[in-house]
Amino acid sequence: MTSSLREKKVKTNGIWLNVAEKGDKEGPLVLLLHGFPETWYSWRHQIDFLSSHGYHVVAPDLRGYGDSDTLPSHESYTVSHLVADVIGLLDHYGTAQAFVAGHDWGAIIGWCLCLFRPDRVKGYISLSVPYFPRDPKLKPSDFFKSFGDGLYISQFQKPGRAEAAFAKHDCLTVMKKFLLITRTDYLVAPPDTEIIDHLEIPSTIPDWITEEEIQVYAEKFQRSGFTGPLNYYRAMDLNWEILAPWQDSKIVVPTKFIAGDKDIGNEGPNGTMEYVKGEMFKSVVPNLEIVVIEDGHHFIQQEKSEQVSQEILFFLNKLSKTE
């Protein structure tokens, strides 16, 4: 990481977010939103690459993560709060419209930003998580119950449960268990087993990440804890209620979806990849490009950093030329 990367605190929506930024401040703004369990650091390759091509790249630690403010209640982690955080960042930088990319939970925030405020998004890149239409009859928690108690999302619901399970391991181990996942199922643990205990660490660290880089994450979570990040999952039913007015709405922002063919949940006839390649996704996101990266897993912008960076740049440059 070159020395011109800057970190600072920005006041937005009543809280302080830690923000990493790099590039020409006069260049087009690109906002990068990370997922679970990460920080701005998950975008380190794209920050360097995109800033070297003339873009002003901004990547926050989302609320509850890293060096940003953490609020104790899950009610402070709804998509209304999270999108408002993003709008505050765009206002801080004086940007009427920005390019936005999101991975995992950052992707969900990005989709909601496109729903709530399409006027603020010049183009959107979603990594790993497609846009799913809201089911008007089924709350997320009820849907996830169909997988049983072993599903990681279900285990994350009860305050304190996952925190206690994670605390049995050091933070470096927790990070390795998540970041190095190569499973393509929905991450369901056997009966009476916590998902963090069930996840395995590969015998060797893959060449796309180093022990030192994983330690960067571990040190941040050692200080911040996991309650903030877990509260995103605990607000899912609240999000379902909040999104009711947008029932049957489409994403009108120009969008590119990028995912690995071996991402979490891709496996099987009802897997995510079947949905991505089907007609429903294209019908609710009509201005859509889809890129599936061969042998790519969940943490795709790190594992396949060069390919993801190039795909993002192609999309940004194409939209910049059409202005």
C-alpha positions as CSV (number, residue, x, y, z in Angstrom):
1,M,0.0,0.0,0.0
2,T,1.5,3.3,-1.1
3,S,2.0,6.1,1.4
4,S,-0.5,8.4,-0.3
5,L,-3.4,6.5,1.2
6,R,-5.1,8.7,3.8
7,E,-7.3,7.7,6.8
8,K,-9.5,10.2,8.6
9,K,-12.7,10.4,10.6
10,V,-15.8,11.7,8.9
11,K,-19.0,12.8,10.8
12,T,-22.0,11.4,9.0
13,N,-25.6,10.7,10.2
14,G,-24.7,11.5,13.8
15,I,-21.7,9.1,14.0
16,W,-18.0,9.1,13.1
17,L,-16.9,6.7,10.4
18,N,-13.2,5.9,9.7
19,V,-12.5,6.4,6.0
20,A,-9.6,5.4,3.9
21,E,-9.1,7.4,0.7
22,K,-6.7,7.7,-2.2
23,G,-6.4,9.4,-5.5
24,D,-7.1,12.8,-7.1
25,K,-9.8,14.6,-5.2
26,E,-10.9,16.2,-8.4
27,G,-11.4,12.7,-10.0
28,P,-14.8,10.9,-10.1
29,L,-15.7,9.6,-6.6
30,V,-15.8,5.8,-6.2
31,L,-17.2,4.6,-2.8
32,L,-16.3,1.0,-1.7
33,L,-18.5,-0.7,0.9
34,H,-17.1,-3.8,2.6
35,G,-18.8,-6.8,4.1
36,F,-18.6,-9.3,7.0
37,P,-16.2,-9.7,8.7
38,E,-14.0,-7.1,7.2
39,T,-13.0,-3.4,7.1
40,W,-12.0,-0.9,4.4
41,Y,-8.8,-3.0,4.1
42,S,-10.7,-5.6,2.1
43,W,-10.6,-3.1,-0.8
44,R,-6.9,-2.4,-0.6
45,H,-6.1,-3.8,-4.1
46,Q,-9.0,-1.8,-5.7
47,I,-8.1,1.3,-3.8
48,D,-4.6,1.3,-5.3
49,F,-5.7,0.2,-8.8
50,L,-8.6,2.6,-9.3
51,S,-6.8,5.6,-7.8
52,S,-4.0,5.0,-10.3
53,H,-6.5,5.4,-13.1
54,G,-7.7,8.8,-12.0
55,Y,-10.5,8.0,-9.6
56,H,-10.9,9.4,-6.1
57,V,-11.5,6.2,-4.1
58,V,-13.1,6.3,-0.7
59,A,-13.6,3.2,1.5
60,P,-15.1,3.5,5.0
61,D,-15.1,1.1,7.9
62,L,-18.9,0.7,8.1
63,R,-20.6,1.5,11.4
64,G,-19.7,-1.1,14.0
65,Y,-16.5,-2.0,12.3
66,G,-12.8,-1.2,12.6
67,D,-12.2,2.4,13.8
68,S,-15.7,3.6,13.2
69,D,-18.3,4.2,15.9
70,T,-20.1,1.2,17.3
71,L,-23.6,1.4,18.6
72,P,-24.9,-1.3,21.1
73,S,-28.4,-1.9,19.8
74,H,-29.2,-3.9,16.6
75,E,-31.9,-1.3,16.0
76,S,-29.1,1.1,15.0
77,Y,-28.0,-1.1,12.1
78,T,-31.0,-1.1,9.8
79,V,-30.6,-0.3,6.1
80,S,-32.1,3.1,6.8
81,H,-29.2,3.9,9.1
82,L,-26.6,2.4,6.8
83,V,-27.8,4.1,3.6
84,A,-28.0,7.4,5.6
85,D,-24.3,6.9,6.6
86,V,-23.4,6.6,2.9
87,I,-25.5,9.7,1.9
88,G,-23.6,11.6,4.6
89,L,-20.3,10.5,3.1
90,L,-21.4,11.7,-0.4
91,D,-22.5,15.0,1.1
92,H,-19.2,15.3,3.0
93,Y,-17.3,15.0,-0.3
94,G,-19.7,17.4,-2.1
95,T,-20.6,14.7,-4.6
96,A,-24.0,14.8,-6.2
97,Q,-23.5,11.4,-7.8
98,A,-20.9,8.7,-7.2
99,F,-19.9,5.3,-8.4
100,V,-20.5,2.7,-5.7
101,A,-19.3,-0.8,-5.2
102,G,-20.4,-3.1,-2.4
103,H,-19.4,-6.6,-1.3
104,D,-21.5,-8.9,1.0
105,W,-23.3,-6.6,3.5
106,G,-21.8,-3.7,1.6
107,A,-23.6,-5.0,-1.4
108,I,-26.9,-5.1,0.5
109,I,-26.3,-1.5,1.5
110,G,-25.6,-0.6,-2.1
111,W,-28.7,-2.2,-3.4
112,C,-30.8,-0.3,-0.8
113,L,-29.0,2.9,-1.7
114,C,-30.0,2.3,-5.3
115,L,-33.6,1.8,-4.2
116,F,-33.8,4.7,-1.8
117,R,-31.7,7.3,-3.7
118,P,-31.0,6.3,-7.3
119,D,-30.3,10.0,-8.0
120,R,-27.0,9.7,-6.0
121,V,-25.6,6.7,-7.8
122,K,-23.9,7.0,-11.2
123,G,-23.3,3.3,-11.4
124,Y,-23.3,0.3,-9.0
125,I,-21.1,-2.8,-8.8
126,S,-22.4,-5.6,-6.5
127,L,-20.0,-8.3,-5.5
128,S,-21.3,-11.7,-4.3
129,V,-24.8,-10.7,-3.2
130,P,-27.4,-10.2,-5.9
131,Y,-30.6,-8.2,-5.4
132,F,-33.4,-10.4,-4.1
133,P,-37.0,-9.1,-4.3
134,R,-38.7,-8.7,-1.0
135,D,-41.1,-11.6,-0.1
136,P,-44.2,-9.8,1.2
137,K,-45.3,-12.8,3.2
138,L,-42.1,-14.2,4.7
139,K,-39.8,-12.5,7.2
140,P,-36.1,-13.3,6.7
141,S,-35.9,-15.0,10.2
142,D,-38.8,-17.3,9.3
143,F,-37.2,-18.2,5.9
144,F,-33.9,-19.0,7.6
145,K,-35.6,-21.2,10.2
146,S,-36.1,-23.7,7.3
147,F,-32.4,-24.4,7.4
148,G,-32.4,-25.3,11.1
149,D,-30.5,-23.8,14.0
150,G,-27.2,-24.7,12.4
151,L,-27.4,-21.9,9.8
152,Y,-24.9,-19.2,10.6
153,I,-27.4,-16.4,10.1
154,S,-29.8,-18.1,12.6
155,Q,-27.0,-18.5,15.1
156,F,-26.1,-14.8,14.8
157,Q,-29.6,-13.7,15.8
158,K,-29.5,-14.1,19.6
159,P,-27.4,-11.3,21.2
160,G,-24.3,-12.7,22.8
161,R,-24.5,-16.2,21.3
162,A,-22.0,-15.8,18.5
163,E,-19.9,-13.4,20.5
164,A,-19.4,-16.1,23.1
165,A,-18.7,-18.8,20.5
166,F,-16.1,-16.6,18.8
167,A,-14.5,-15.7,22.1
168,K,-13.4,-19.3,22.5
169,H,-10.9,-18.7,19.6
170,D,-8.3,-16.0,19.1
171,C,-9.2,-13.3,16.6
172,L,-6.7,-14.6,14.0
173,T,-8.3,-18.0,14.1
174,V,-11.8,-16.5,13.7
175,M,-10.6,-14.4,10.7
176,K,-9.0,-17.4,9.0
177,K,-12.1,-19.5,9.5
178,F,-14.2,-16.9,7.7
179,L,-11.8,-15.3,5.1
180,L,-10.5,-18.7,3.9
181,I,-13.9,-20.3,3.3
182,T,-14.1,-22.4,0.2
183,R,-17.5,-24.0,0.9
184,T,-20.3,-23.5,-1.6
185,D,-23.2,-24.5,0.6
186,Y,-25.2,-22.2,3.0
187,L,-22.9,-22.7,6.0
188,V,-25.0,-24.9,8.2
189,A,-23.3,-26.5,11.3
190,P,-24.3,-30.0,12.6
191,P,-26.8,-30.1,15.5
192,D,-25.6,-28.6,18.8
193,T,-22.5,-27.1,17.1
194,E,-21.6,-23.5,16.7
195,I,-20.7,-22.5,13.1
196,I,-17.4,-21.0,14.2
197,D,-16.4,-24.3,15.7
198,H,-17.5,-26.2,12.6
199,L,-15.6,-24.0,10.0
200,E,-12.2,-25.4,9.2
201,I,-8.9,-23.7,8.4
202,P,-7.0,-25.0,5.4
203,S,-3.6,-26.5,6.0
204,T,-1.9,-23.8,4.0
205,I,-2.9,-20.2,3.5
206,P,-3.8,-19.5,-0.2
207,D,-1.5,-17.3,-2.2
208,W,-4.0,-14.4,-2.5
209,I,-3.6,-13.4,1.1
210,T,-0.8,-13.4,3.7
211,E,-0.7,-14.2,7.4
212,E,0.2,-10.5,7.9
213,E,-2.8,-9.3,6.0
214,I,-5.1,-11.6,8.0
215,Q,-3.5,-10.2,11.2
216,V,-4.5,-6.7,10.1
217,Y,-8.1,-7.8,10.4
218,A,-7.6,-9.7,13.6
219,E,-6.1,-6.7,15.3
220,K,-9.1,-4.5,14.4
221,F,-11.6,-7.0,15.6
222,Q,-9.6,-7.6,18.8
223,R,-10.3,-4.0,19.6
224,S,-13.8,-3.5,18.2
225,G,-15.3,-6.9,19.0
226,F,-18.0,-8.5,16.9
227,T,-21.3,-7.2,18.3
228,G,-21.5,-4.3,15.8
229,P,-21.0,-6.6,12.7
230,L,-23.4,-9.2,14.1
231,N,-26.1,-6.6,14.7
232,Y,-26.4,-6.3,10.9
233,Y,-27.9,-9.8,10.9
234,R,-30.0,-9.0,13.9
235,A,-31.7,-6.1,12.1
236,M,-32.8,-8.3,9.1
237,D,-36.4,-8.4,10.1
238,L,-36.5,-4.7,10.7
239,N,-35.1,-4.2,7.2
240,W,-37.9,-6.3,5.9
241,E,-40.4,-4.0,7.5
242,I,-38.6,-0.9,6.3
243,L,-38.5,-2.1,2.7
244,A,-42.2,-2.6,2.5
245,P,-42.9,0.6,0.6
246,W,-40.4,-0.5,-2.1
247,Q,-42.3,-3.8,-2.7
248,D,-42.0,-4.7,-6.4
249,S,-39.6,-1.8,-7.1
250,K,-36.9,-2.3,-9.6
251,I,-33.2,-1.2,-9.5
252,V,-32.9,1.4,-12.2
253,V,-29.3,2.3,-11.7
254,P,-26.8,0.9,-14.2
255,T,-25.4,-2.2,-12.5
256,K,-22.7,-4.8,-12.8
257,F,-22.8,-7.9,-10.7
258,I,-19.6,-9.9,-10.1
259,A,-19.3,-13.2,-8.2
260,G,-17.2,-16.3,-8.1
261,D,-18.7,-19.5,-9.3
262,K,-17.8,-21.2,-6.0
263,D,-19.3,-18.6,-3.7
264,I,-21.1,-19.5,-0.5
265,G,-24.7,-20.6,-1.2
266,N,-24.1,-21.3,-4.9
267,E,-24.5,-25.0,-4.5
268,G,-27.6,-26.9,-5.6
269,P,-30.8,-26.4,-7.5
270,N,-31.9,-23.5,-5.3
271,G,-28.5,-22.0,-5.0
272,T,-27.7,-18.3,-5.6
273,M,-26.0,-19.0,-9.0
274,E,-29.2,-20.5,-10.4
275,Y,-31.0,-17.3,-9.4
276,V,-28.2,-15.1,-10.9
277,K,-28.4,-16.8,-14.2
278,G,-32.2,-16.9,-14.3
279,E,-34.8,-14.4,-15.6
280,M,-36.0,-13.0,-12.2
281,F,-32.7,-11.2,-11.4
282,K,-32.6,-9.5,-14.8
283,S,-36.2,-8.5,-14.5
284,V,-35.8,-6.7,-11.2
285,V,-32.4,-5.2,-12.3
286,P,-33.1,-4.4,-16.0
287,N,-29.8,-2.4,-16.6
288,L,-27.6,-5.3,-15.6
289,E,-24.3,-6.9,-16.6
290,I,-23.2,-10.2,-15.0
291,V,-19.7,-11.5,-14.6
292,V,-19.0,-14.9,-13.0
293,I,-15.4,-15.5,-12.2
294,E,-14.2,-19.1,-12.6
295,D,-12.8,-20.7,-9.4
296,G,-13.8,-17.6,-7.4
297,H,-15.0,-17.9,-3.8
298,H,-16.7,-15.4,-1.5
299,F,-14.0,-12.8,-0.8
300,I,-13.6,-12.3,-4.5
301,Q,-12.1,-8.8,-4.6
302,Q,-9.1,-10.1,-2.6
303,E,-8.9,-13.6,-4.1
304,K,-9.2,-12.5,-7.7
305,S,-8.1,-8.9,-7.1
306,E,-6.7,-8.1,-10.6
307,Q,-9.7,-9.5,-12.5
308,V,-12.2,-7.7,-10.2
309,S,-10.3,-4.5,-10.4
310,Q,-10.3,-4.6,-14.2
311,E,-14.0,-5.4,-14.3
312,I,-14.8,-2.5,-12.1
313,L,-12.6,-0.2,-14.2
314,F,-14.2,-1.3,-17.4
315,F,-17.6,-0.5,-16.0
316,L,-16.6,2.9,-14.6
317,N,-14.9,4.0,-17.8
318,K,-17.9,2.9,-19.9
319,L,-20.3,4.9,-17.8
320,S,-18.0,7.9,-17.7
321,K,-17.9,8.0,-21.5
322,T,-21.7,7.9,-21.7
323,E,-22.2,11.1,-19.6
